[in-house]
Amino acid sequence: MFESRIIEINGTFVGAVILEEDHQTRRFYAAHESVQSLHNMRYPNGQDLRASVLRTFKTLIHT
């Protein structure tokens, strides 16, 4: 792990974005059960990852 950033949604810590060894790929570490299905998923950029996490969190919290 070369770098990581937390992802919080409305004050809830849901996980972290981890920069992989290639310095391009980002991996998601899920810390909240609502986004567990995305744990260890890899994305080419942080924006796509964050959008996916946000969408999944909002969908599962509001159902």
C-alpha positions as CSV (number, residue, x, y, z in Angstrom):
1,M,0.0,0.0,0.0
2,F,1.5,3.3,-1.1
3,E,-1.3,5.7,-0.1
4,S,-4.8,5.5,1.3
5,R,-7.7,7.9,1.8
6,I,-10.8,7.4,3.8
7,I,-14.3,7.6,2.3
8,E,-17.0,9.1,4.6
9,I,-20.6,9.6,3.5
10,N,-22.6,12.0,5.7
11,G,-20.3,11.4,8.6
12,T,-20.2,7.6,8.3
13,F,-16.9,6.0,7.7
14,V,-17.5,3.4,4.9
15,G,-14.0,2.4,3.9
16,A,-10.7,3.5,2.3
17,V,-9.3,3.9,-1.2
18,I,-5.9,2.2,-1.4
19,L,-3.4,3.1,-4.1
20,E,-1.8,-0.1,-5.5
21,E,1.9,-0.7,-6.4
22,D,1.4,0.3,-10.0
23,H,0.5,3.8,-8.7
24,Q,-2.6,3.9,-11.0
25,T,-5.0,1.3,-9.7
26,R,-7.1,2.0,-6.7
27,R,-8.6,-0.8,-4.5
28,F,-11.5,-0.3,-2.1
29,Y,-11.3,-1.6,1.5
30,A,-14.8,-1.8,2.9
31,A,-15.4,-1.0,6.5
32,H,-19.2,-0.6,6.5
33,E,-21.5,-3.6,5.9
34,S,-23.6,-1.6,3.4
35,V,-20.6,-1.6,0.9
36,Q,-19.1,-5.0,1.7
37,S,-20.0,-6.2,-1.8
38,L,-17.4,-3.8,-3.1
39,H,-14.5,-4.9,-0.8
40,N,-11.2,-5.4,-2.7
41,M,-12.7,-4.2,-6.0
42,R,-10.2,-2.4,-8.2
43,Y,-10.8,0.8,-10.2
44,P,-8.7,2.7,-12.6
45,N,-9.3,6.0,-10.8
46,G,-10.6,7.2,-7.5
47,Q,-13.6,9.1,-8.9
48,D,-15.2,5.9,-10.3
49,L,-14.5,4.1,-7.0
50,R,-16.0,6.9,-4.9
51,A,-19.1,7.1,-7.2
52,S,-19.6,3.3,-7.0
53,V,-19.3,3.4,-3.2
54,L,-21.7,6.3,-2.8
55,R,-24.3,4.7,-5.1
56,T,-24.1,1.4,-3.3
57,F,-24.2,3.0,0.2
58,K,-27.3,5.1,-0.7
59,T,-29.1,2.3,-2.4
60,L,-28.7,-0.1,0.6
61,I,-29.3,2.4,3.3
62,H,-32.5,3.7,1.8
63,T,-34.1,0.3,1.1
